[in-house]
Amino acid sequence: MSTAREQPIFSTRAHVFQIDPATKRNWIPAGKHALTVSYFYDATRNVYRIISIGGAKAIINSTVTPNMTFTKTSQKFGQWADSRANTVYGLGFASEQHLTQFAEKFQEVKEAARLAKEKSQDGGELTSPALGLSTHQVPPNPLVSANGPPSDEKLFRSQSAEAPGPAERERLKKMLSEGSVGEVQWEAEFFALQDSNNKLASALREANAAAAQWRQQLEAQRAEAERLRQRVAELEAQAATEATQVCEEGTGQSLEQLESLVQTKDQGLETRNVELEHQLRVTEQSLEEARAEREQARAEVARAAQLLDVRLFELSELREGLARLAEGAP
């Protein structure tokens, strides 16, 4: 909440959103209607804040710091992150001009906050930094008025402030119809991406199962190879024992046969191990590719969800405007 020591230096109207703290992806609207959003300067503490009041509570209470950045994500929507409040704020405006004015004022306030911080660190005297900002508050526009913030209805009126004629009503109806079609298309694309993500998740589970199976087979083959090596060692020991009981020729022939048998088995086992290791590498590579595709699909789903939120916001804004026009029509 603002106090008596704070003075507003700029006010506008916008639909206020906050990022969902659970998903960190989706926007949560603060209400159905636009709210007054103001920049305040606290001369006592020499700080700048962005404040918006909804009912009896502060929807936005964000202290502007030099490291903050306001980002335009569409022609009528912008956002900034507040690390102190541990959230991201989003504002939807009635026009691109209103968004531009707010963004320019954000940059001015950010620069003023930087200068104030530097002078406070130097111990110098700061001469009313809010005065330089307030001089830019006066330009005539429907967002700033000496009689207080405008109503929601003013945000949807034309520059001449005249009631729209039949042609204007037809144009808005057409825009609303096209917006509904666009909304369906965005929803279809969103669900298509979700379906693709589900398919990738299923493929990843299958790849994991296949990799586990290959690992089991490889371990079984390695165990069998070790068993055969132990058997060969036993046979060699047995042959050595029997060598004292037979003649040199017979013993030489038995050892040669044994060595030939061992060599043949070793070659077969080595070939099988090479094949299994190759299959394991191929399976692990396929698994990594499936994981990468899944992460990419997740990113696309998140981007589509954010774009869908913005489109839905613009459509709801258009519906409100059309409803007001319908109420004012004879």
N, C-alpha and C positions, 0 to 999 in steps of 0.2 A: 504494500500500500504506500502511496505517496504521502508526504507530510508537508507542513506549511513551509518548511525550508526549501522544498523542491518546487521548481517552476517548469511547466510544460514548454518545450521549445518546438514541438511539431506533433501534429495529431493526424490520424488517418482512420479509415474504416477497412476492416478485412475479416475474412473468415479465419479463425485461429485453429491450428492443429498442433498436436504433440505426438512424437514418435511412440509407438507401442513399446513399453519397457520390457515386455516379455519377448517379442520377436525382433525388436530393433529394425523392423522393416516397414510395417504398416503404419498409416497415420490414424490417429484418433481425434475426431473433431471435438472442439470445446463446446459446440452448440449448433443449433440449426441456423442461426442468424449471424450476420456480421457484427463485430465488436469494435469499439474504439481502441486503437493502439497508439500510444503516445511515447515520445522521448521526453524524459525528465532530466533536469540538471540539479544536483544537490550541491549548493554553494558551500555548505558547511563541511561536507566530506570531500568535495571536489570530485564527484563521480557522476557518471551518466547511466541512466537506467531506461529500459524499455518496459512499459507497464501496460497491462490490459486487464480491466476489471469485468468480471461476469457475475452479476448478482451481488452477493456479499463477499466474494472471494477473488483473489488475484489469480487470473488465468496465466498471465505472463508477469514475471518479476525477474528480469534479466539485467544484470550489471554488465555494461559494455566494456570490454577490455581490448587492448591493442592487438591481441593475437586472434580475435574473433574474425570470422569471414561470413559475409552474407552471400549466398549462392542462388542465382536464378535458375530454377529447374524447368520452367516453361515460360510462356508469355505472360502468365498471370500468377505464377506461383514462385515463392522463394523460401529459403530456409537458412537457419544458422544453428550451430551447436553451442550449448552453454555447459561447460564442464563443471561449473560450480553447482548448477541445478541438476547435473547428470541427465540431461535430456536434449532433444533437438526440437526446436520450434519451427512450424511452417505457417505461412500466411498466404491466403488466396485472395487476390484483389479483383475489383470489378473491371479493371482495364490494365493494359500494359503500361500506360502512362503512370498510374498510381503505383505500380510495382517499381518503376524506374525512380520515381520520387522517393519512395521509401528506401531503396537501395543507395541512392545518392546521399540521403540523410544519414544512413548507417555509416557510410564511408567518412562523412564529415565528423560524426560523433566519435568514431573510432580514432580518427586523427587527433581530435581534441583530447580524447582520453590518453593518447600516447604523449602528447605535449604536457598534459597535466602531470602524468607520471614522471616524466623526465624532470620537470621543474621542481616537483616535490622531492625527488631524490637529490637535486642540486641544492635544495634549501632556499631557492629563490622565491620571490613573490609572484603569484599568479594573478593577473589582472582580468577577472571576470571572463573566463573562456566561453561562457554561454552566450555572451553578447554577440560574438562573431557568428554563432549559429542562428540566433533568433532573427538576425537580419535577413536570413533566407526563408523565413517562415511565411512571409507576407504574400507571395505571388498568388493571384486569384486562381483557385481550383476548387472543385467540389468537395475536396477532402478536408480543407482547412477553412474554418469560418469563425468570425468574431462572435457569433451567436451560439457557439458550441458545435459539437459534432453533428453532421447531417444524419437524417434518418435513412433506413435501408432503401426507401423508395427513391431517394435522390440519386442513389448509386446507379440506378437503371434508367434514369432519364437522359434525353439527348442534350447536347450542348446548348441548344436554344431554350431548354426547359419547357417546350411546348408539348402538349399531349400528342402521342403518335397517331397518325391517321390510319385508315384501313390498309394502305399499302405496307406501312411499317408493321402492323399486326400480322399481315400475311407473311412478311419476311421472317418475323420471329417464330411464327408457327412452322415455317419451312425449316428454320434452323433447329427447332426443337425436334422435328421429325428426323432430320439428318443426324442430330445428336443421338437419338434413340437407336438408330441403325448403327452408328459408330460404337455406342455402348455395347450392343449385342456382339459386334465384331470383336471388340476388345475382350469381352467375356469368353467368346469362342476361342480366341487365341490363348487366353489364360488357361482355360481348361485343356486345350490341346497340349500346352506345355506341361501341365500337370500329368496328363496321360503319358507323355513322352518320358517324364521323370520316373513315373511308376514302372514303365517298361525297362528303363535303364537300371532301376533298382532291382527288378526281377533278374535281369541279365547278370548283374553284379553278384547276386546271391548264387546263381547257377555257376558262375565262374569260381566263386569261393568254394563251392561244394566240389567242383571238378579238381581244383588245386589241392584240396584236402585229400581227395581220393588218390591223386598222383603221388602225393607225399607218402601216403600209406603204402602204396605199391613200391615206391622207391625204398622205403625203410625195410619192407619185406624182402626185397631183392638183396639189399645190403646184408641183412641178417643171414640169408641163404648163402651168400658169398663167403661170409665169415665162417659159417658152419662147414662149408666145403674146404676152406683153407685149413681149418682145424683137422678135418678128416685126412687131408693130404699130409699134414704134419704127423698124424698118427701112423699113416701108412709108411711114411719115410722112416719113422722110428722103428716100426715093425720090420721093415726091409733091412735096416741096419742090424737089427738083432739076428735076423735069419741069415745075414751075410756070413756070420761066423760058422754056420752049420752047412753051408753048401760050397761048392767049388767056385773058383774065381770066375769062370766063364758063365756059370749059371747065375751067379750073383750079379755080374755085369749086365746080363740080359734082363734080369728082373728089375734092376734099377733103371735101365733104359726104358722099359715099358712103363714103369711108374712115372718117370719124368715126362714121358710123352703124354700120359694120361693127365697129369697135373697141368702141363702146358696147354693142352686142348681145353680143359675146363676153365683155366684162367682166361684164355682168349675169349671164350664164350661169355663168361661173366663180365669181362671188361666191355665187350661189345654191348651187352644188355644194359650195363650201367651207363654207358655213354648215351644210348638211346633214351633211357629214362631221364637222365639229367637234361637232355635236349628238350624232351617233352615238358619237363618241369619249367624250364626257362620260358618256353613258348606260352605255357599257361600263366605264369607270373606276369609276362608282358601283356597278355590279353586282360588280365585282372587290373593292371595299372591303367591300361587304356579305358577300360570300362569305368574305373573310378574317376578318371579325368572327364569323361563324357558326362558322368553323373553330376560332378561339380559344376560343369558348364551349364547343364540343364537347370540346376538349382539357381545359378546366377541369372539365367534367362527368366525363370519363373519369378524371382524376386523383382527383376526389372519390370516385367510385365505387370506384376501386382502394383508396383509404385505408379506406373503410367496409368493403370486402371483407376487407382485412387484419384489421380489428378483429373482424369476424364470424367469420372463420376461427380467430382466436385464441380467442374464446369457445367455439367448437365443439370445438376441440382440448382446451380445459380441461374441458369437459363430458365428452368421451370418456375423459379420464384418470380423472375421478371415477367414471364408470360402470365402468371397468376395475377400479378399486380395490374397488368394491362387489362386482363379480363374483368377485374373488379372495377376498373375505372371506365370501362366501355359502357356506352348508353344501352 
